[in-house]
């Protein structure tokens, strides 16, 4: 039986499916991580869950495959894996709808101020104090998407149905797409009312949302991050949100999460979500199967279904 290391926790249904096929080693339950790896490291064939960095990879001398639980694999040192000829898979596509749905939900919540209006009615203030102020709408507004990939396209389709004017920025002009392409991110930010970030994290996009990009979005602009927190200059974001430099922000991810700066939490013009993009029961069950399917395909046929490398 092949031996799989769980470097971090994965959902219980994934563990149960894995247990039917493999022998599991739970690193996150070990009292002493190094001692656990010294004892079991050389037996491990595959790994999933949590952070899989160069140090961990070096402690697994017979590792052959990393099946990442998630489409974003910035938690995996792909370079270190590649040097050793270790294959890496991820979980693309099955989560597109869930992430796109939350993106739209956060945008509607921010524009129509749903959370504060909900609290207003709940508190009984409507009857005593009257109506709340008018809000904004998505229809007719311009949205720029950073990263028109699998999820970006699912977002674009939904926002088009909301009668928004969609454009995008990425490294490539995708000529088969019906949306306007900007080859410059700051230029796109200048020309939209909403900026949605859904490109991968990692070195290529670290702090790609600079103060300059946010200033280009401007005082009437709203910022949405559903990708990775470290893609944004978070201090500049907080500064601009606090001082009228941006209208608002809807954020599912944060630099340094789960810590969220108090200055950000205290703002009224933000909608905050604890990294819930793919976190629906249906999608997480699909992702659990996808991890297992990739490991089984690798060990039975020598092929990954969703290869990163
Ligand atoms: P894809 O690889 O399908 O799409 C990524 C897009 O980003 C591509 O269009 C690519 O276009 C663009 N891109 C990549 N690098 C750059 C760059 N340096 N500058 C500008 N654009 C770039 O990925 P998915 O749509 O499947 O997923 C996107 C990301 O969403 C994941 O990597 C993950 O981090 C995040 N995510 C967040 C979730 C959450 O819970 N909040 C859940 C799931 C995913 P081009 O190559 O033309 O540049």
Boltz pocket constraint, residues with backbone or C-beta under 6 A from the ligand:
constraints:
  - pocket:
      binder: B
      contacts: [[A, 71], [A, 72], [A, 73], [A, 92], [A, 93], [A, 95], [A, 99], [A, 146], [A, 147], [A, 148], [A, 149], [A, 150], [A, 151], [A, 152], [A, 169], [A, 170], [A, 171], [A, 172], [A, 173], [A, 198], [A, 199], [A, 200], [A, 201], [A, 204], [A, 205], [A, 226], [A, 227], [A, 228], [A, 252], [A, 253], [A, 275], [A, 276], [A, 277], [A, 278], [A, 279]]
      max_distance: 6.0
